[in-house]
Amino acid sequence: MPYSREDICVYVSDTEALQSLVDMIRPAGFVTIDTEFMRERTYWPKLCLIQVGTDDVHAIIDPLAFDDLSPLWDLLSDPAVLKVMHAGSQDMEIFYQVMDTVPAPTFDTQIAATLAGFPQQVGYGAIVQEIAGVTLDKSDTFTDWAKRPLSSTQIEYALNDVRYLPQVYRKLRDDLARQGRQGWLEPDFARLTSPETYEVVPENQYKRVKRYKSLNRRQMGVLQKVAAWREFEAQRRDIPRKWVLGDESLIEVARRSPDTSEKLRVIRGVTDKLQKSAYGRLIEAVQTGLAMSDDELPFVERKHRPVGDIDGAVDLMSALVRLRAHQQGIAVPLLASRSNMERLARGDREDNPLMEGWRKSLIGDELLLLLAGKISLSARDGLLVVTTESDDSEPNVP
């Protein structure tokens, strides 16, 4: 292959070579992993490349060259091997699709980085630059990964996606251990490795349709059924769901509930995208929605105008959150989102992340004291001061 480095680089295109690679990686106890895929024209992502590595071995596995990837699936299913990735949710979705299980245990460096002082959703290139001091060439980001043969720059790009992950992983792991924050990652990593995270429930897809909350409950029931039909149709034909029928058209179908092909065709976008052979199935989905009992109809809680100055309370809470986030070296949105602060200001504590785990001890309990008027905020010499009812101490600043 047109590539050479001091470390071992392998291009795997058959099962025997894959088994040898897995045997080489397994003793390390961890594997870095990334994928390249295409899904612009399909419902299911087309897996084009898999990159894996350790400290000394980095490899490209070409899933387009052979079918039997079972040695890799066995490695990713091994609970004794830690899977290290960056922003790995889409990779995990693909693995769940092809393996029917989710690799575990996992360490996601993007998730971990937010607890180590990096911005939320920090990119791989930025974190490699900061920790490894290497500037990555990202010119092949939007390349056609299904085209063969791969160029030398594509191979370099792909290998770099796993080459520096061991260094990034160890730095973040050690920093979080030193700060006693390893346990803070457990809920996020649990969601990342839960099959439920990647299961597509067609009956819930209506919630992804733009402006679905503008409908009444009966119309929403129709939308639930036609959106589920669209999901099945997209899966069956392996095309993006909006290629079957766009969101705007789905909303109009739900509003008008057409019962004939003639009424369906007058809805904008239907004749442009929808196959004539599908008219009957869509109308049948509409009728199923209309036949739902009142108890079966979706229910969306409408936001009521809050009692009191919720916006003012959230502004105060935000100031305190920014202070604590800065002191702890944590991205503000990770510590407390505005929506969760609004919920807390309205008295909604159930299933509120601010009332759970490390967020509760770090900021949630203090926010309750602020809302109860037991602490106050003020500014002194340009610095935020947090004062309790009996606190005459100096400013609480970074």
Buried (B, 14 or more C-beta within 10 A) or exposed (E): EEEEEEEEBBBBBEBEBBBBBBEBBBEBEBBBBBBBBBEEEBBBBBBBBBBBBBEEBBBBBBBBEBEEBEBBBBBBBBEEBBBBBBBBBBBBBBBBEBBEEBBBBBBBBBBBBBBBBBBBEBBBBEBBBBBBEEEBEEEBEEBEBEEEEBEEBBBBBBBBBBBBBBBBBBBBBEBBEEBEBEEBBEBBBEEBBBEEBBEEEBEBBBBEBEEBEEBEEBBBBBBBBBBBBBBBBBBEBEBEBBBBBBBBBBBBBBBBBBEEEEBBEEBEBBEEEBEEEBBEBBBEBBEBBBEBEEEEBBEEEEEEEBEEEBEEBBEBBBBBBBBBBBEBBBBBBBBBBBEBBBBBBBEEBEEBBBBEBBBBEBBBEBBBBBBEEEBBBEEEEEEBBBBEEEEEEEBBBE
